[in-house]
Amino acid sequence: MLTQISEGLRIFRHSVYLKLFSHDKYLGSPQDICKKVVDDCWNSREKYFMTSTGNFAQFWSRDFGICTEALVKQGYKLEVAETLEYALARFQKAGRITTTITPGGKPYDFPGFASDSLPFMIRSLKIAGSKKLIKKYRSFLLDEIKRYFEIIFDPETGMVRSDRSFSSMKDYSKRKSSAYDNSMAAMLSMDLDELGLSNPFKGFDIRKRMKKELWNGKFFYDDMNKIDNAYGDANVFPFWTGVFKDKKMFESCLKHIKKADLDRPFPLKYSGKRKIKGQRMVWQELVVGDYERDSVWMNVGLCFLDCLARFEKKKELERYVKQYSGLVEKHKNFLEVYDHKGRPFRNVFYRCDAGMLWAVNMIKIDRY
């Protein structure tokens, strides 16, 4: 908790700086700007990719995992390997894989144990082809795989536990066995098999259970509360992870993403409404306001665009990429999050971050 408080204060101080002086501005085309942002996210002293050059100038398992494939494709394979070494060394010393590592090198979870930290680390190791690192940290990874299974999975239901909530893509939301969490567990199971690592999920068909319990025939419910509302991350990550590959299912989700206005003013919102009956949030939301309600998140949006490319939705992809390019050109940087009206997110305590590592995914998508 003390680490969370100190990190919160650090981010608040930087938000005050952004309020007074604004974010860095880069020259060049949107592609040039994104490339400069990614280069500046490289911490050459500690040898790892920071999530951003501002508020989140630290390592996040989730954010790095989302960017790993694009980083490798853009020629940063050595830096990816060094980032994995940096993170795993500190995780092993702490005895656990966490959501985050402070700029000072201390691992911690925000706001609690996450459904995606281990899955994204394993996915990153697989994408990077880091056999030496897997061998070096094999014993530690196997312990973490076992711990993850024991904490997050319910063998009785064959899904992520529903009696507690886990930190995830939408950290401030309290969810019960969400579509996102189950997508992460299923992705982990697939990657463990591919890497030849011990897989405690073997014998459980998480995908089948997800389809039975969370697919309503039109879109994925957010979680086992089964609120009849289409959420952004719930209808992107089952496909982005590769757990579901059915084009008709994706087209149906796309239809309902549009119907719920999750792609307006540009993609992608978590929700089309600020308040939804039955939606529960953690107490920390009191500080950040609507940060994870009807705001527009660029990391989820980029994963959404990635899915559009995979399922050959060229018309929508071209339109959204044009919007993203316009935003980069306007702000001369790659920003973190916008409010529901398309303005850089801000409130009394927080200013949206800039210089996001996610910009590397913009480079990848723009070259499809």
Contacts in CASP RR format, 6 or more apart in sequence:
PFRMAT RR
TARGET T0000
AUTHOR 0000-0000-0000
METHOD contacts of the structure
MODEL  1
MLTQISEGLRIFRHSVYLKLFSHDKYLGSPQDICKKVVDDCWNSREKYFM
TSTGNFAQFWSRDFGICTEALVKQGYKLEVAETLEYALARFQKAGRITTT
ITPGGKPYDFPGFASDSLPFMIRSLKIAGSKKLIKKYRSFLLDEIKRYFE
IIFDPETGMVRSDRSFSSMKDYSKRKSSAYDNSMAAMLSMDLDELGLSNP
FKGFDIRKRMKKELWNGKFFYDDMNKIDNAYGDANVFPFWTGVFKDKKMF
ESCLKHIKKADLDRPFPLKYSGKRKIKGQRMVWQELVVGDYERDSVWMNV
GLCFLDCLARFEKKKELERYVKQYSGLVEKHKNFLEVYDHKGRPFRNVFY
RCDAGMLWAVNMIKIDRY
3 102 0 8 1.000
3 106 0 8 1.000
3 108 0 8 1.000
4 108 0 8 1.000
4 110 0 8 1.000
4 111 0 8 1.000
6 102 0 8 1.000
7 58 0 8 1.000
7 100 0 8 1.000
7 102 0 8 1.000
7 108 0 8 1.000
7 110 0 8 1.000
10 103 0 8 1.000
11 55 0 8 1.000
11 56 0 8 1.000
11 350 0 8 1.000
12 349 0 8 1.000
12 350 0 8 1.000
14 54 0 8 1.000
14 55 0 8 1.000
15 55 0 8 1.000
15 349 0 8 1.000
15 350 0 8 1.000
15 351 0 8 1.000
18 55 0 8 1.000
18 351 0 8 1.000
18 353 0 8 1.000
18 354 0 8 1.000
19 346 0 8 1.000
19 351 0 8 1.000
23 54 0 8 1.000
23 331 0 8 1.000
23 333 0 8 1.000
23 335 0 8 1.000
23 353 0 8 1.000
23 354 0 8 1.000
23 355 0 8 1.000
24 40 0 8 1.000
24 53 0 8 1.000
24 333 0 8 1.000
24 354 0 8 1.000
24 355 0 8 1.000
25 331 0 8 1.000
25 332 0 8 1.000
25 333 0 8 1.000
26 32 0 8 1.000
26 33 0 8 1.000
26 36 0 8 1.000
26 37 0 8 1.000
26 332 0 8 1.000
26 333 0 8 1.000
27 33 0 8 1.000
27 332 0 8 1.000
29 329 0 8 1.000
30 324 0 8 1.000
30 325 0 8 1.000
30 326 0 8 1.000
30 328 0 8 1.000
30 329 0 8 1.000
30 362 0 8 1.000
30 366 0 8 1.000
31 363 0 8 1.000
31 366 0 8 1.000
33 328 0 8 1.000
33 329 0 8 1.000
33 332 0 8 1.000
33 333 0 8 1.000
33 334 0 8 1.000
33 359 0 8 1.000
34 328 0 8 1.000
34 334 0 8 1.000
34 359 0 8 1.000
34 360 0 8 1.000
34 362 0 8 1.000
34 363 0 8 1.000
35 359 0 8 1.000
35 363 0 8 1.000
37 53 0 8 1.000
37 333 0 8 1.000
37 334 0 8 1.000
37 355 0 8 1.000
37 356 0 8 1.000
37 357 0 8 1.000
37 359 0 8 1.000
38 71 0 8 1.000
38 74 0 8 1.000
38 76 0 8 1.000
38 357 0 8 1.000
38 359 0 8 1.000
38 360 0 8 1.000
38 363 0 8 1.000
40 53 0 8 1.000
40 355 0 8 1.000
41 49 0 8 1.000
41 50 0 8 1.000
41 51 0 8 1.000
41 52 0 8 1.000
41 53 0 8 1.000
41 355 0 8 1.000
41 356 0 8 1.000
41 357 0 8 1.000
42 49 0 8 1.000
42 50 0 8 1.000
42 79 0 8 1.000
43 49 0 8 1.000
43 50 0 8 1.000
43 57 0 8 1.000
46 86 0 8 1.000
46 105 0 8 1.000
47 79 0 8 1.000
47 82 0 8 1.000
47 83 0 8 1.000
47 85 0 8 1.000
47 86 0 8 1.000
48 59 0 8 1.000
48 82 0 8 1.000
48 83 0 8 1.000
48 86 0 8 1.000
48 87 0 8 1.000
49 59 0 8 1.000
49 64 0 8 1.000
49 67 0 8 1.000
49 71 0 8 1.000
49 76 0 8 1.000
49 79 0 8 1.000
49 80 0 8 1.000
49 83 0 8 1.000
49 357 0 8 1.000
50 56 0 8 1.000
50 57 0 8 1.000
50 58 0 8 1.000
50 59 0 8 1.000
50 357 0 8 1.000
51 57 0 8 1.000
51 58 0 8 1.000
51 59 0 8 1.000
51 60 0 8 1.000
51 63 0 8 1.000
51 64 0 8 1.000
51 356 0 8 1.000
51 357 0 8 1.000
52 336 0 8 1.000
52 353 0 8 1.000
52 354 0 8 1.000
52 355 0 8 1.000
52 356 0 8 1.000
52 357 0 8 1.000
53 354 0 8 1.000
53 355 0 8 1.000
54 353 0 8 1.000
54 354 0 8 1.000
54 355 0 8 1.000
55 336 0 8 1.000
55 353 0 8 1.000
56 63 0 8 1.000
56 353 0 8 1.000
56 356 0 8 1.000
57 103 0 8 1.000
58 100 0 8 1.000
58 101 0 8 1.000
58 102 0 8 1.000
58 103 0 8 1.000
59 83 0 8 1.000
59 86 0 8 1.000
59 87 0 8 1.000
59 100 0 8 1.000
59 101 0 8 1.000
60 99 0 8 1.000
60 100 0 8 1.000
61 87 0 8 1.000
61 97 0 8 1.000
61 98 0 8 1.000
61 99 0 8 1.000
61 100 0 8 1.000
61 114 0 8 1.000
61 116 0 8 1.000
61 117 0 8 1.000
61 118 0 8 1.000
61 120 0 8 1.000
61 121 0 8 1.000
62 99 0 8 1.000
62 114 0 8 1.000
62 116 0 8 1.000
62 117 0 8 1.000
62 120 0 8 1.000
62 169 0 8 1.000
63 299 0 8 1.000
63 357 0 8 1.000
63 358 0 8 1.000
64 83 0 8 1.000
64 87 0 8 1.000
64 120 0 8 1.000
64 124 0 8 1.000
64 357 0 8 1.000
65 120 0 8 1.000
65 121 0 8 1.000
65 123 0 8 1.000
65 124 0 8 1.000
66 120 0 8 1.000
66 299 0 8 1.000
66 302 0 8 1.000
66 303 0 8 1.000
66 358 0 8 1.000
66 361 0 8 1.000
67 357 0 8 1.000
67 358 0 8 1.000
67 360 0 8 1.000
67 361 0 8 1.000
68 80 0 8 1.000
68 123 0 8 1.000
68 124 0 8 1.000
68 127 0 8 1.000
68 128 0 8 1.000
69 127 0 8 1.000
69 364 0 8 1.000
70 360 0 8 1.000
70 361 0 8 1.000
70 363 0 8 1.000
70 364 0 8 1.000
71 77 0 8 1.000
71 79 0 8 1.000
71 80 0 8 1.000
71 360 0 8 1.000
72 80 0 8 1.000
72 127 0 8 1.000
72 128 0 8 1.000
73 364 0 8 1.000
74 360 0 8 1.000
74 363 0 8 1.000
74 364 0 8 1.000
76 360 0 8 1.000
77 128 0 8 1.000
80 124 0 8 1.000
80 127 0 8 1.000
80 128 0 8 1.000
81 128 0 8 1.000
81 130 0 8 1.000
81 133 0 8 1.000
84 121 0 8 1.000
84 124 0 8 1.000
84 125 0 8 1.000
84 128 0 8 1.000
84 130 0 8 1.000
84 133 0 8 1.000
85 133 0 8 1.000
87 101 0 8 1.000
87 121 0 8 1.000
88 121 0 8 1.000
88 133 0 8 1.000
88 136 0 8 1.000
88 137 0 8 1.000
88 140 0 8 1.000
90 101 0 8 1.000
90 105 0 8 1.000
90 106 0 8 1.000
90 107 0 8 1.000
91 97 0 8 1.000
91 98 0 8 1.000
91 101 0 8 1.000
91 107 0 8 1.000
91 121 0 8 1.000
91 140 0 8 1.000
91 144 0 8 1.000
92 137 0 8 1.000
92 140 0 8 1.000
94 106 0 8 1.000
94 107 0 8 1.000
95 140 0 8 1.000
96 107 0 8 1.000
96 144 0 8 1.000
96 147 0 8 1.000
97 107 0 8 1.000
97 117 0 8 1.000
97 118 0 8 1.000
97 121 0 8 1.000
97 144 0 8 1.000
98 107 0 8 1.000
98 108 0 8 1.000
98 109 0 8 1.000
98 114 0 8 1.000
98 117 0 8 1.000
99 108 0 8 1.000
99 109 0 8 1.000
99 110 0 8 1.000
99 112 0 8 1.000
99 114 0 8 1.000
99 117 0 8 1.000
99 167 0 8 1.000
100 107 0 8 1.000
100 108 0 8 1.000
100 109 0 8 1.000
100 110 0 8 1.000
101 107 0 8 1.000
101 108 0 8 1.000
102 108 0 8 1.000
109 117 0 8 1.000
109 167 0 8 1.000
110 167 0 8 1.000
110 171 0 8 1.000
111 167 0 8 1.000
111 171 0 8 1.000
111 172 0 8 1.000
111 282 0 8 1.000
111 284 0 8 1.000
112 166 0 8 1.000
112 167 0 8 1.000
113 151 0 8 1.000
113 152 0 8 1.000
113 166 0 8 1.000
113 167 0 8 1.000
114 166 0 8 1.000
114 167 0 8 1.000
114 168 0 8 1.000
115 152 0 8 1.000
115 160 0 8 1.000
115 166 0 8 1.000
115 167 0 8 1.000
115 168 0 8 1.000
115 178 0 8 1.000
115 180 0 8 1.000
115 181 0 8 1.000
115 184 0 8 1.000
115 185 0 8 1.000
116 168 0 8 1.000
116 169 0 8 1.000
116 180 0 8 1.000
116 181 0 8 1.000
116 184 0 8 1.000
118 144 0 8 1.000
118 145 0 8 1.000
118 148 0 8 1.000
118 188 0 8 1.000
119 184 0 8 1.000
119 185 0 8 1.000
119 187 0 8 1.000
119 188 0 8 1.000
119 191 0 8 1.000
120 184 0 8 1.000
122 141 0 8 1.000
122 188 0 8 1.000
122 191 0 8 1.000
122 192 0 8 1.000
122 195 0 8 1.000
122 197 0 8 1.000
123 187 0 8 1.000
123 188 0 8 1.000
123 191 0 8 1.000
125 133 0 8 1.000
125 134 0 8 1.000
125 195 0 8 1.000
126 191 0 8 1.000
126 194 0 8 1.000
126 195 0 8 1.000
134 141 0 8 1.000
134 195 0 8 1.000
134 197 0 8 1.000
138 197 0 8 1.000
141 197 0 8 1.000
142 197 0 8 1.000
142 198 0 8 1.000
145 188 0 8 1.000
145 192 0 8 1.000
145 197 0 8 1.000
145 198 0 8 1.000
145 199 0 8 1.000
145 200 0 8 1.000
146 198 0 8 1.000
146 200 0 8 1.000
148 188 0 8 1.000
149 200 0 8 1.000
149 201 0 8 1.000
152 160 0 8 1.000
152 161 0 8 1.000
152 166 0 8 1.000
152 181 0 8 1.000
152 185 0 8 1.000
153 159 0 8 1.000
153 160 0 8 1.000
153 161 0 8 1.000
153 185 0 8 1.000
153 200 0 8 1.000
153 201 0 8 1.000
153 204 0 8 1.000
154 160 0 8 1.000
154 161 0 8 1.000
154 162 0 8 1.000
154 163 0 8 1.000
154 177 0 8 1.000
155 204 0 8 1.000
157 177 0 8 1.000
157 209 0 8 1.000
158 204 0 8 1.000
158 205 0 8 1.000
158 206 0 8 1.000
158 209 0 8 1.000
159 177 0 8 1.000
159 182 0 8 1.000
159 185 0 8 1.000
159 206 0 8 1.000
159 209 0 8 1.000
159 210 0 8 1.000
159 213 0 8 1.000
160 166 0 8 1.000
160 177 0 8 1.000
160 178 0 8 1.000
160 181 0 8 1.000
160 182 0 8 1.000
160 185 0 8 1.000
161 177 0 8 1.000
162 176 0 8 1.000
162 177 0 8 1.000
162 223 0 8 1.000
162 224 0 8 1.000
163 176 0 8 1.000
165 173 0 8 1.000
165 174 0 8 1.000
165 175 0 8 1.000
165 176 0 8 1.000
166 175 0 8 1.000
166 181 0 8 1.000
168 175 0 8 1.000
168 178 0 8 1.000
168 180 0 8 1.000
168 181 0 8 1.000
168 184 0 8 1.000
168 233 0 8 1.000
169 180 0 8 1.000
169 233 0 8 1.000
169 237 0 8 1.000
169 300 0 8 1.000
170 180 0 8 1.000
170 233 0 8 1.000
170 270 0 8 1.000
170 292 0 8 1.000
171 282 0 8 1.000
171 292 0 8 1.000
172 281 0 8 1.000
172 282 0 8 1.000
172 284 0 8 1.000
172 285 0 8 1.000
172 288 0 8 1.000
172 291 0 8 1.000
172 292 0 8 1.000
173 270 0 8 1.000
173 279 0 8 1.000
173 280 0 8 1.000
173 281 0 8 1.000
173 282 0 8 1.000
173 292 0 8 1.000
174 280 0 8 1.000
174 281 0 8 1.000
174 282 0 8 1.000
175 181 0 8 1.000
175 222 0 8 1.000
175 223 0 8 1.000
175 225 0 8 1.000
175 280 0 8 1.000
176 223 0 8 1.000
176 224 0 8 1.000
176 225 0 8 1.000
177 213 0 8 1.000
177 223 0 8 1.000
177 224 0 8 1.000
178 222 0 8 1.000
178 223 0 8 1.000
178 224 0 8 1.000
178 234 0 8 1.000
179 210 0 8 1.000
179 214 0 8 1.000
179 220 0 8 1.000
179 221 0 8 1.000
179 222 0 8 1.000
179 223 0 8 1.000
179 233 0 8 1.000
179 234 0 8 1.000
179 235 0 8 1.000
179 237 0 8 1.000
179 238 0 8 1.000
180 233 0 8 1.000
180 234 0 8 1.000
180 237 0 8 1.000
181 223 0 8 1.000
182 206 0 8 1.000
182 209 0 8 1.000
182 210 0 8 1.000
182 214 0 8 1.000
183 210 0 8 1.000
183 237 0 8 1.000
183 238 0 8 1.000
183 240 0 8 1.000
183 241 0 8 1.000
183 243 0 8 1.000
184 237 0 8 1.000
184 241 0 8 1.000
185 201 0 8 1.000
185 206 0 8 1.000
186 201 0 8 1.000
186 206 0 8 1.000
186 207 0 8 1.000
186 210 0 8 1.000
186 241 0 8 1.000
186 243 0 8 1.000
187 241 0 8 1.000
187 242 0 8 1.000
187 243 0 8 1.000
188 201 0 8 1.000
189 199 0 8 1.000
189 201 0 8 1.000
189 202 0 8 1.000
189 204 0 8 1.000
189 206 0 8 1.000
190 242 0 8 1.000
190 243 0 8 1.000
192 198 0 8 1.000
192 199 0 8 1.000
192 201 0 8 1.000
193 199 0 8 1.000
193 202 0 8 1.000
206 243 0 8 1.000
207 243 0 8 1.000
207 244 0 8 1.000
210 220 0 8 1.000
210 238 0 8 1.000
210 243 0 8 1.000
210 244 0 8 1.000
211 244 0 8 1.000
213 224 0 8 1.000
214 220 0 8 1.000
214 221 0 8 1.000
214 223 0 8 1.000
214 224 0 8 1.000
214 226 0 8 1.000
214 234 0 8 1.000
215 221 0 8 1.000
215 249 0 8 1.000
216 226 0 8 1.000
216 228 0 8 1.000
217 252 0 8 1.000
218 252 0 8 1.000
218 255 0 8 1.000
218 256 0 8 1.000
219 230 0 8 1.000
219 234 0 8 1.000
219 235 0 8 1.000
219 252 0 8 1.000
219 253 0 8 1.000
219 256 0 8 1.000
219 257 0 8 1.000
220 234 0 8 1.000
220 235 0 8 1.000
220 238 0 8 1.000
220 253 0 8 1.000
221 227 0 8 1.000
221 228 0 8 1.000
221 234 0 8 1.000
222 229 0 8 1.000
222 231 0 8 1.000
222 234 0 8 1.000
223 234 0 8 1.000
225 278 0 8 1.000
227 276 0 8 1.000
227 277 0 8 1.000
227 278 0 8 1.000
227 279 0 8 1.000
229 260 0 8 1.000
229 271 0 8 1.000
229 273 0 8 1.000
229 276 0 8 1.000
230 253 0 8 1.000
230 256 0 8 1.000
230 257 0 8 1.000
230 259 0 8 1.000
230 260 0 8 1.000
230 262 0 8 1.000
231 262 0 8 1.000
231 270 0 8 1.000
231 271 0 8 1.000
232 257 0 8 1.000
232 262 0 8 1.000
232 268 0 8 1.000
232 269 0 8 1.000
232 270 0 8 1.000
232 271 0 8 1.000
232 300 0 8 1.000
232 304 0 8 1.000
233 270 0 8 1.000
233 300 0 8 1.000
235 253 0 8 1.000
235 256 0 8 1.000
235 257 0 8 1.000
236 253 0 8 1.000
236 268 0 8 1.000
236 300 0 8 1.000
236 301 0 8 1.000
236 303 0 8 1.000
236 304 0 8 1.000
236 307 0 8 1.000
237 303 0 8 1.000
238 244 0 8 1.000
239 245 0 8 1.000
239 249 0 8 1.000
239 250 0 8 1.000
239 253 0 8 1.000
239 307 0 8 1.000
239 310 0 8 1.000
239 311 0 8 1.000
240 303 0 8 1.000
240 304 0 8 1.000
240 306 0 8 1.000
240 307 0 8 1.000
244 250 0 8 1.000
247 311 0 8 1.000
250 307 0 8 1.000
250 311 0 8 1.000
251 311 0 8 1.000
254 308 0 8 1.000
254 313 0 8 1.000
254 316 0 8 1.000
257 263 0 8 1.000
257 267 0 8 1.000
257 268 0 8 1.000
257 304 0 8 1.000
260 271 0 8 1.000
260 272 0 8 1.000
261 269 0 8 1.000
261 272 0 8 1.000
262 268 0 8 1.000
262 269 0 8 1.000
262 270 0 8 1.000
262 271 0 8 1.000
262 272 0 8 1.000
263 269 0 8 1.000
263 304 0 8 1.000
263 320 0 8 1.000
265 296 0 8 1.000
265 323 0 8 1.000
265 338 0 8 1.000
265 341 0 8 1.000
265 342 0 8 1.000
266 296 0 8 1.000
266 320 0 8 1.000
266 323 0 8 1.000
266 324 0 8 1.000
266 327 0 8 1.000
266 338 0 8 1.000
266 342 0 8 1.000
267 296 0 8 1.000
267 300 0 8 1.000
267 301 0 8 1.000
267 304 0 8 1.000
267 305 0 8 1.000
267 320 0 8 1.000
268 296 0 8 1.000
268 297 0 8 1.000
268 300 0 8 1.000
268 301 0 8 1.000
268 304 0 8 1.000
269 294 0 8 1.000
269 295 0 8 1.000
269 296 0 8 1.000
269 297 0 8 1.000
269 340 0 8 1.000
270 292 0 8 1.000
270 293 0 8 1.000
270 294 0 8 1.000
270 295 0 8 1.000
270 297 0 8 1.000
270 300 0 8 1.000
271 279 0 8 1.000
271 293 0 8 1.000
271 294 0 8 1.000
272 294 0 8 1.000
272 340 0 8 1.000
273 294 0 8 1.000
274 290 0 8 1.000
274 293 0 8 1.000
274 294 0 8 1.000
274 340 0 8 1.000
275 293 0 8 1.000
281 292 0 8 1.000
281 293 0 8 1.000
285 291 0 8 1.000
285 292 0 8 1.000
287 349 0 8 1.000
287 350 0 8 1.000
288 347 0 8 1.000
288 349 0 8 1.000
288 350 0 8 1.000
289 347 0 8 1.000
290 339 0 8 1.000
290 340 0 8 1.000
290 345 0 8 1.000
290 347 0 8 1.000
291 337 0 8 1.000
291 345 0 8 1.000
291 347 0 8 1.000
291 350 0 8 1.000
294 340 0 8 1.000
295 337 0 8 1.000
295 338 0 8 1.000
295 339 0 8 1.000
295 340 0 8 1.000
295 345 0 8 1.000
296 337 0 8 1.000
296 338 0 8 1.000
296 339 0 8 1.000
296 340 0 8 1.000
296 342 0 8 1.000
297 336 0 8 1.000
297 337 0 8 1.000
298 324 0 8 1.000
298 334 0 8 1.000
298 335 0 8 1.000
298 336 0 8 1.000
298 337 0 8 1.000
298 338 0 8 1.000
298 356 0 8 1.000
298 358 0 8 1.000
299 336 0 8 1.000
299 356 0 8 1.000
299 358 0 8 1.000
299 361 0 8 1.000
302 358 0 8 1.000
302 361 0 8 1.000
302 362 0 8 1.000
302 365 0 8 1.000
303 361 0 8 1.000
304 320 0 8 1.000
305 317 0 8 1.000
305 320 0 8 1.000
305 321 0 8 1.000
305 324 0 8 1.000
305 361 0 8 1.000
305 365 0 8 1.000
306 361 0 8 1.000
306 364 0 8 1.000
306 365 0 8 1.000
308 316 0 8 1.000
308 317 0 8 1.000
308 320 0 8 1.000
309 317 0 8 1.000
309 365 0 8 1.000
309 368 0 8 1.000
317 365 0 8 1.000
317 368 0 8 1.000
321 365 0 8 1.000
321 366 0 8 1.000
324 362 0 8 1.000
325 366 0 8 1.000
327 335 0 8 1.000
328 334 0 8 1.000
328 359 0 8 1.000
328 362 0 8 1.000
331 344 0 8 1.000
331 354 0 8 1.000
333 354 0 8 1.000
333 355 0 8 1.000
334 354 0 8 1.000
334 355 0 8 1.000
334 356 0 8 1.000
334 358 0 8 1.000
334 359 0 8 1.000
334 362 0 8 1.000
335 344 0 8 1.000
335 352 0 8 1.000
335 353 0 8 1.000
335 354 0 8 1.000
335 355 0 8 1.000
335 356 0 8 1.000
336 345 0 8 1.000
336 352 0 8 1.000
336 353 0 8 1.000
336 354 0 8 1.000
336 356 0 8 1.000
337 344 0 8 1.000
337 345 0 8 1.000
337 352 0 8 1.000
337 353 0 8 1.000
338 344 0 8 1.000
338 345 0 8 1.000
338 352 0 8 1.000
339 345 0 8 1.000
339 346 0 8 1.000
344 351 0 8 1.000
344 352 0 8 1.000
345 351 0 8 1.000
345 352 0 8 1.000
346 352 0 8 1.000
END
